[in-house]
């Protein structure tokens, strides 16, 4: 490799590394179609070049902060009213726009493999679930699966059959009763002992558990 080419490649790599360090990014759970919890302060966080100024804008709120020595940053939005969709914008030396963001109820469904069982499978044995899923889309019900690439999905005709059946049935009823957007976060680990998903307080206060012991 000649000297000129070596110098050129060195400069390209240095520029690429510099750009990578400067690039503002969000934590993986912040994607298009996400749902933020209503009626509480909402944290937004990510990474950037240490010392970089970050501006976060949502609805009429604007928050600024500076990335710390480790490159992490975090802001909090004031309590939000249910509704949307809106866009979340994060700006530093680059700019990110998260589209179709709703505000409503956000619930976590955790447990074993039955919590992850898909609508398509359960609907074969449950007429009510099949009927509800068959009337999709539900644009204000969204799901975030953990354990792989994080991406919020809308309960539309293309995705609803891949939703957790238990979470979808719960989210649908919640959406009907409260008339607000519903975000569902699935965190299921197949084969784990059911007792591992109980808090000590819940175990102590459950008559059936105590009788079994």
N, C-alpha and C positions, 0 to 999 in steps of 0.2 A: 504494500500500500504506500503510495507516494506521500510526501510530507504535506502537500496542500490538501489532499483528501483527508488525511488524518486530522489536520487542524479544523477543516470544515465539519467533519463528523463530531469532533469534540465540542464545537460551538453549538451544533444542533442539539446534542444531548444535554448540554448545560442549559440551553433555552427551554428544552422540554421539562427538565427537572425543576427549573424556576417556575414555569407555568403551573406544574403540578402542585407545588407548594402553595402557590397563590390562589388556587382555585377554591372558591367557596363551595362547600357541599353541605347537604342536610343528612341527618340520621336516616337510615334506610326506610324507616316506617313512614316517612313523609313522602307520599306519592300522589299523583293525580287521583281524584275520586275519594280522597280520604274523608273521614268524619272526625271533627273535634268535639270534645265534651262541652256541653252548654253549662251556663251558670257557675263557672269556676275559672280561676286563672289558668291559662293554658301555656305550658312550656314549649318552646321551639328551640332546637339545638342542632349543632353540627360541627364542622371543622373548617379551618381556613389557615392562611399563613399567620404565624404568630405576630400579633400587633396589628393585624388587618382590621379595619373598621367595617362592621357589618350592620346593615339596615334591614329590618324586617317590617313588612307592611301587610296588614290584613284589614279589610273593610276600612274604617276611618282611623285605625290605630297604626302608629309607627313607633318602632322600638329600635334603638341603636346600642351597640356594644362593641367591644374589641376582643379579638381572639387572644387567648392567654398564651403563655410560654409554650404549652404543649400543643397549641393550635386548636384548642376547643373553644366553643362559644355557646352561650345560652341566653335567651330572653324569655320574658313572660308577658303574654297578652292578658289584658283585663278580661273579666267575666264576659262571656259572649251569649247573645240571644240565639235561640234555635232558628235555623233558616239556611239560605244560600240557594244556588251555588255562588261562591266567590272565588277570587284568586289570591293565593298567598305568594308574596314576592320577597325574595331574599337577594340583596345586592351587596357586593363588595367590589373586588377587582373584576369579577364576572357577575352575571345576574341569572337567577333561577326563578321560574314561574311555575307554581303548582296549581293546576287548573281543577275546576269542578269540585271545590271544597265545600262540604256541608258542615253545619253545627247542629248537634242533637245529643242523643244518648249513645255512649260508647260502653260496651260490655265485653268482658273477657269470658270465653268458654274454655275451661281447661279440664283435662281428665285423660282417660284411656282412649283406645282406638274407637270405641263407640261414639265418642264426642266428635271424631273426625269423619264418621260414616256419612257418605254423600247422599244428597236428596234423591238422586237417581236410583240408588239402591233401596232406601227406605220407602220411597213412594210406591214401589211395587207391592208393598204389604200394608200401606196406609192410604186409604182413599181420600181422607181429608188433606193429607200432605200433598198427594198427587193433584188434587183440585187446586190448592193454593199455588203450587209451583206452575201449574198449567195456565194460570192467569197472569204470569209474568209478562211484561217487565215491572219491577218495583224499583224505580230510579233512586228512591231515598233509603234503600237498604243496601249496605255495602259490607264486604268481608275482607279481612286481612289475615292471611295464613302465615304463621311463624314456622321456622324450621328450614326454610329455603329462601328463594328470592322473595323479598317482601314487595307486595304490590296489592293495592286496594282494588277490588273488583265489584262491579255493580250487579245487582240481582236482575239481570236482563235475561232474555230468552237464550242467549249463548252461554251464560255462566251459572244460572240458578241451579241447574242439576249437579253442579260441582260444589255447591255450598255444603257446609256441615248441615245435615238434616235437623239436628237438635237446635243448633244456633239459628237456622233459618226460621223454624217454626216459632221459636221464642221471639226472634227479632220481628217477625211479621205481626205477631199479636201485640208486641210493645208499640210498634209503629201505628197500628190501628187504634189502640187505646189512647196513646199520648199525642198522636198526630204530629210527630216530629221525626226528622231523619234518625236512622239507627245505624251505628257502626258496630260490627261484630269482629272480635279478634279471637282467632282460633289458636290455642296452644295445647295440643294433645300429643301424648307420647304413648304409643301402643305398648301393652304388656307391663305397664307399671302397676305396682300394688295399689289398689283403690285407697287404702289407708294413708298413702303418701300424699293424697290430695286433700286430706282433712286437716284443718288447723287443730291445735291442741284444745282450744276453747270449744270448737264445734264438736269434737269427739266427746269432751267431758259433759256437754249439755244435751247429747243425743241419747234418749232413753234406750233405743234399740241397740246402740253400740255398747252401752253400759251393761245391758242385760246379757249380751253375747259374751262380754268379758267375764 
